[in-house]
Amino acid sequence: MQTLTESVELEPEPVRVTVVVGSNREGRFGPVVAAWILDRLAARDDLVAEVVDVAETALPTTFAADADTQTALATITPKLSSADAFIVLTPEYNHSYPAALKNLIDWHYTEWQAKPVAFVSYGGVSGGLRAVEHLRQVFAELHATTVRDTVSFHNAGASFDDGGQLRDPSGPDAAAKTMLDQVVWWGRTLREGRAARAYGG
């Protein structure tokens, strides 16, 4: 006879998402967009977020693993390693993504493997989508799975008011829900897959 405990399906553990804020330029708009997506994450009980901000890292482009670099990695790497999924927030600079973001990505390898990566982009007319397309190629090389749907802010500065609130949240909120639903599905599915068998990439 089935017990009550056996008949109740336990809720899956929330998907652990690391949000990577990809710009470190002076006067950057990234924190406004990051605050918005973090609010969307906080409103859900199936996702829990951490943040890695490239503006708060000190990773050299020479890949010299000195004491300062090891200290920086000790803060960054665990947040990537423990993640079930990632949301990469990127502007578009000259038809692509920032050098600081590429440097942070390149300092890691296995941390990205067999995990989903979603994108939130912002920029001018293109909304950062050309940066996203370049990043999809990078993450494919790192054995990550990129989520199909994105959130993009075209003419981002005009989309938010001075208080950092969207002037018209309906479209972005709907896009975020679609994207985050996909992050949950991929995050849970690939987490279960990694637990069942080691990834051989």
Legacy VTK file of the C-alpha trace (Angstrom):
# vtk DataFile Version 3.0
C-alpha trace
ASCII
DATASET POLYDATA
POINTS 201 float
0.000 0.000 0.000
1.378 3.378 -0.995
2.097 5.711 1.907
1.222 9.391 1.939
4.917 10.247 1.820
5.441 8.090 -1.249
2.423 9.514 -3.061
3.510 13.136 -2.680
6.048 14.173 -5.285
8.753 16.311 -3.729
9.367 19.708 -5.291
12.716 19.809 -7.131
15.503 21.855 -5.635
15.575 25.372 -7.140
17.875 25.896 -10.081
20.988 27.787 -8.994
21.636 30.576 -11.519
24.761 32.696 -11.666
24.114 36.043 -13.349
27.253 37.312 -15.097
27.248 41.096 -15.513
29.471 41.543 -18.540
30.451 45.224 -18.745
33.058 47.141 -16.759
33.042 50.423 -18.683
32.884 53.756 -16.890
29.270 54.924 -16.781
27.965 51.489 -17.759
24.225 50.819 -17.941
24.592 47.180 -16.919
23.662 47.556 -13.227
20.226 48.918 -14.204
19.501 45.905 -16.409
21.040 43.531 -13.846
18.760 44.865 -11.098
15.762 44.291 -13.349
16.560 40.643 -14.166
17.501 39.922 -10.537
14.055 41.182 -9.508
12.481 38.748 -11.976
14.566 35.911 -10.522
13.700 36.839 -6.934
9.983 36.641 -7.747
10.274 32.917 -8.542
10.621 30.001 -6.147
12.206 27.682 -8.733
15.331 29.828 -9.199
17.963 31.195 -6.834
20.568 33.692 -8.017
24.165 34.678 -7.414
26.064 37.427 -9.236
29.501 37.644 -10.836
30.254 41.182 -12.020
33.266 41.650 -14.288
33.664 45.187 -12.926
34.467 43.663 -9.538
37.041 41.182 -10.832
40.757 41.580 -11.443
41.620 38.858 -13.915
44.622 39.684 -16.130
44.506 39.035 -19.850
47.967 37.444 -19.622
46.585 34.440 -17.696
49.342 34.907 -15.132
48.194 32.991 -12.072
49.821 35.188 -9.421
48.587 35.633 -5.858
46.172 38.453 -6.755
44.662 36.367 -9.538
44.251 33.362 -7.268
42.440 35.577 -4.769
40.082 36.831 -7.489
39.423 33.312 -8.756
38.678 32.111 -5.235
35.697 34.480 -5.257
34.539 33.943 -8.842
35.118 30.277 -9.659
32.950 28.745 -6.895
29.977 30.807 -8.082
30.410 29.380 -11.579
31.195 25.845 -10.491
28.169 25.530 -8.202
25.727 26.984 -10.738
23.147 24.840 -12.511
22.696 27.562 -15.138
23.908 30.990 -16.177
22.385 34.243 -17.348
24.938 36.376 -19.156
24.111 40.055 -19.320
25.926 41.823 -22.149
25.960 45.149 -23.968
27.050 45.377 -27.580
30.361 47.050 -28.319
31.275 47.394 -32.004
28.990 44.528 -33.083
30.237 42.203 -30.328
30.543 41.724 -26.568
33.003 43.255 -24.077
36.610 42.133 -23.747
36.274 41.840 -19.957
33.441 39.336 -20.402
35.497 37.223 -22.812
38.409 37.280 -20.380
36.256 36.015 -17.521
34.824 33.287 -19.732
38.283 32.214 -20.899
39.616 31.890 -17.357
37.179 28.977 -16.895
36.347 25.828 -18.807
34.764 22.893 -16.986
32.565 25.264 -14.984
30.463 25.940 -18.104
30.203 22.362 -19.358
26.824 20.681 -19.780
24.970 23.676 -18.331
22.488 26.094 -19.920
23.396 29.706 -20.672
20.718 32.356 -21.239
21.272 35.929 -22.386
19.994 39.364 -21.483
21.372 42.003 -23.842
21.065 45.715 -24.295
22.238 48.340 -26.748
21.026 50.666 -29.444
18.938 49.645 -32.436
20.161 46.037 -32.348
19.507 45.578 -28.631
22.780 43.717 -28.195
21.634 40.735 -30.253
24.809 40.649 -32.357
26.816 40.288 -29.157
24.571 37.392 -28.154
25.094 35.596 -31.465
28.874 35.783 -30.984
28.549 34.503 -27.424
26.521 31.506 -28.595
29.540 30.358 -30.622
31.861 30.805 -27.651
29.668 28.793 -25.291
29.189 26.033 -27.853
32.971 25.611 -27.837
32.811 25.346 -24.039
30.241 22.508 -24.212
27.446 24.667 -22.809
23.873 24.706 -24.118
22.534 28.155 -24.969
18.869 28.851 -24.312
16.961 29.825 -27.429
14.910 32.756 -26.122
16.586 35.924 -24.917
15.641 39.264 -23.427
16.961 42.261 -25.339
16.592 45.973 -24.715
16.700 48.111 -27.847
17.634 51.732 -27.128
18.012 50.596 -23.541
18.610 54.024 -22.027
15.197 55.200 -23.169
13.472 52.009 -21.975
14.090 52.747 -18.290
13.176 55.834 -16.304
15.546 57.697 -13.986
14.618 55.360 -11.139
15.662 52.275 -13.095
12.079 51.155 -13.770
10.874 50.064 -17.185
8.558 52.538 -18.851
6.624 49.668 -20.462
7.388 46.367 -18.695
4.863 44.189 -20.533
7.107 42.995 -23.374
10.303 42.464 -21.353
8.425 40.768 -18.509
6.825 38.313 -20.932
10.163 37.646 -22.625
11.831 37.107 -19.252
9.204 34.572 -18.199
9.692 32.573 -21.388
13.466 32.641 -21.018
13.444 31.769 -17.313
11.016 28.898 -17.870
13.535 27.498 -20.365
16.385 28.044 -17.886
14.489 26.026 -15.278
13.805 23.151 -17.704
17.371 22.979 -18.998
18.861 23.591 -15.570
16.956 20.717 -13.972
17.393 18.352 -16.904
21.136 18.860 -17.247
21.640 18.781 -13.471
19.958 15.388 -13.380
22.048 14.252 -16.333
25.334 15.292 -14.715
24.309 13.545 -11.498
23.493 10.324 -13.372
26.694 10.204 -15.413
29.824 12.286 -15.791
29.943 14.528 -18.830
32.575 13.279 -21.260
33.221 16.434 -23.289
LINES 1 202
201 0 1 2 3 4 5 6 7 8 9 10 11 12 13 14 15 16 17 18 19 20 21 22 23 24 25 26 27 28 29 30 31 32 33 34 35 36 37 38 39 40 41 42 43 44 45 46 47 48 49 50 51 52 53 54 55 56 57 58 59 60 61 62 63 64 65 66 67 68 69 70 71 72 73 74 75 76 77 78 79 80 81 82 83 84 85 86 87 88 89 90 91 92 93 94 95 96 97 98 99 100 101 102 103 104 105 106 107 108 109 110 111 112 113 114 115 116 117 118 119 120 121 122 123 124 125 126 127 128 129 130 131 132 133 134 135 136 137 138 139 140 141 142 143 144 145 146 147 148 149 150 151 152 153 154 155 156 157 158 159 160 161 162 163 164 165 166 167 168 169 170 171 172 173 174 175 176 177 178 179 180 181 182 183 184 185 186 187 188 189 190 191 192 193 194 195 196 197 198 199 200
